[in-house]
Amino acid sequence: MLATRMQQWEQELIEKGVEKGIEKGIEKGLQRGMIIGEAEFLRRQLSRRFGALPPWVDARLEAADRDALEQWGIRVLDAASLEAVFA
């Protein structure tokens, strides 16, 4: 009886751990997807404003976090050059 109950608890703990892992994975995936979307939108804005983008811009966009993308997205409105956006 006790062994059966312990197996049930163990199974419940495993299931809860799996559920939490799935939730964290989904959350991280959504956050990463949002960052990728923001980078793509900024890439389009930069391209429209400054023309063809050099490889270093793609590298910066791909490595950027959300805060950097937000700052660059604001700067693109007033910047006179690509370098000024990323300064």
C-alpha positions in Angstrom: 0.0 0.0 0.0 2.7 2.5 1.0 4.9 1.5 -2.0 1.9 2.0 -4.3 1.2 5.5 -2.8 4.9 6.4 -3.1 4.9 5.4 -6.8 1.8 7.6 -7.3 3.5 10.6 -5.6 6.6 10.0 -7.7 4.5 9.9 -10.9 2.7 13.1 -9.9 5.9 14.9 -9.2 7.3 13.8 -12.6 4.1 15.0 -14.3 4.3 18.4 -12.6 7.9 18.8 -13.5 7.2 18.0 -17.1 4.3 20.5 -17.2 6.5 23.2 -15.7 9.2 22.4 -18.2 6.8 22.6 -21.1 5.4 25.9 -19.8 8.9 27.4 -19.5 9.8 26.2 -23.0 6.7 27.7 -24.5 7.4 31.0 -22.7 11.0 31.1 -23.8 9.9 30.3 -27.4 7.3 33.1 -27.4 9.9 35.6 -26.1 12.4 34.5 -28.7 9.8 34.7 -31.4 9.0 38.2 -30.4 12.6 39.3 -30.5 13.0 37.7 -34.0 9.9 39.6 -35.1 11.2 42.9 -33.7 14.5 42.4 -35.4 12.9 41.6 -38.8 10.7 44.7 -38.5 13.7 46.9 -37.7 15.6 45.3 -40.6 12.8 46.4 -42.9 12.8 49.9 -41.5 16.5 50.3 -41.8 16.5 48.9 -45.3 13.8 51.3 -46.4 15.5 54.3 -44.8 19.2 53.6 -45.7 19.0 51.1 -48.6 20.9 47.8 -48.8 22.2 46.8 -45.4 25.8 45.7 -44.8 26.5 42.3 -43.1 27.5 43.9 -39.8 23.9 45.2 -39.4 22.5 41.7 -39.8 25.0 40.5 -37.2 24.0 43.2 -34.7 20.3 42.5 -35.2 20.7 38.7 -34.8 22.7 39.1 -31.6 20.5 41.8 -30.1 18.3 41.6 -27.1 14.9 43.2 -26.8 16.2 46.4 -25.1 18.7 47.0 -27.8 16.1 46.5 -30.6 13.8 49.0 -28.9 16.6 51.6 -28.6 17.6 51.2 -32.2 13.9 51.3 -33.3 13.6 54.7 -31.7 16.9 55.9 -33.1 16.0 54.9 -36.7 13.4 57.7 -36.7 16.0 60.5 -36.3 19.4 59.0 -37.2 21.2 60.4 -40.2 23.1 57.1 -40.8 23.2 53.4 -39.9 26.2 54.1 -37.6 24.1 56.6 -35.7 21.3 54.1 -35.2 23.7 51.6 -33.6 25.9 54.1 -31.7 
